[in-house]
Amino acid sequence: MGDKSKPTANKPPNLAEQVGSKAALKLKAQRSSTLGVWFGLGMMGMIGWSVVVPTLLGAALGLWLDKHYPGPHSWTLALLVAGLTIGCWNAWYWVAKEDQAIHHNHEDNDDTDR
């Protein structure tokens, strides 16, 4: 006769298999939540710097241009906005890249758990 411990297409898994799979999911969630806090703080820092650095560089270049080449328009304001725009695009790029990596990693882990 067939092995009773393996579920078939018509037979649901027994209680021990259900408990085992739920315990494995719980342990996996606990491990990833600890990593998630530090990862989240690191991402906030990286996103912050990726916006601040281009903004400050744009403002500094604008101040230098206004001092050496004065004109009717403010280079400082224009380059500050340009730096902020570049910084926001940079932050969006990093967040999208990390989100894609997390989803890819999550899908790989789901495949190995089955």
N, C-alpha and C positions, 0 to 999 in steps of 0.2 A: 504494500500500500504506500501512499504518498507520505511525505514528511509533514507532520502537523504544525511544526514551528514556522514554516514559510507560508505567508499569505498567498493565496491564488487570486486570480482576477475576480472571482465571485465571492471570495471569503475575506472579510475585513481582518486587519492585523489584530493579534491578541493583545491583552492588557499590558503584558510585559513589554511588548514592542512599542506600544503607544507611550508608556511611561518613559522608556529609554530614549525615544526620539524627542520627547518634550524636555527631558532633563538635558540632553545634548544641546537643544536650542537655548535653554536657559543659561547654561554655562557659556555658550558662545556669546550671548547677549551681555553677560556680566564682563567677559573679557573685553569686548569691544566698547562698552560704556566707559571703562577706565581710560582706554586709549582715546576715546572720543573727546573727553574733557581737555586733555593736553593738546590733542590735535586741533580742537576748536580754538583754543587760546593761541596756538601757533599760527593758525590761519588768520585770526583777527589781526595779529601783529604784522604778518606778511601783507595782508590787504591794506592795512593802514599805511605802512611804509611805501607800498607800491603806488599809493595815491599822493602821499605827502612829498616824496622826493621829486617827482616831476613838477609838482606845483611850486615847490620852493625854488627849484632850478629855473623854472620859467619866470618867476618873480625876480630872482637875482639877475638873470640876463636882461629882463625888462628894465630894472633899475639902472643897470650899466648902460643900456642903450639910451635911456632917457637922459642920463647924465652926459653922455658923449655926443648924442645926436638928438637934441631936443626938437620936438615938432608939435604939430597941433593935436596929435593923438597920443595917448599914453601907451608906450610900449609895455610898461609894467602890467597894466590891466589886461592888455591883449594876450601877453605871454603867460600871465597867471591863469587866465581862462583856458588857454591852449594846454598848459601843463596839467590843469585839473582834468580836462577832457582826456588827455593821454593817460593820466593816472587812473581814471575811472574805467577806461577801456582795458588797461592793464589788469586792474583788479577783477573785472568781469572775466577776462581771459583765464586768470589763475583759478577763479572759483569754478568756472565751467570745466577746466581741465581736471581739477581735483574731484569734482562731482562725477565726472566720467570715470575716473580711476576708482572711486569708491563703488560705483555701481558695477563696474567690471569685476572688481575684487569680490563684491557681494555675490554676484552671479557665479563666479568660480567656486566660492565657498559653498553655495547652495548645491552645485553639481557634485562636489566631493562628499557632502553630507548624505546624499541619497544612496 
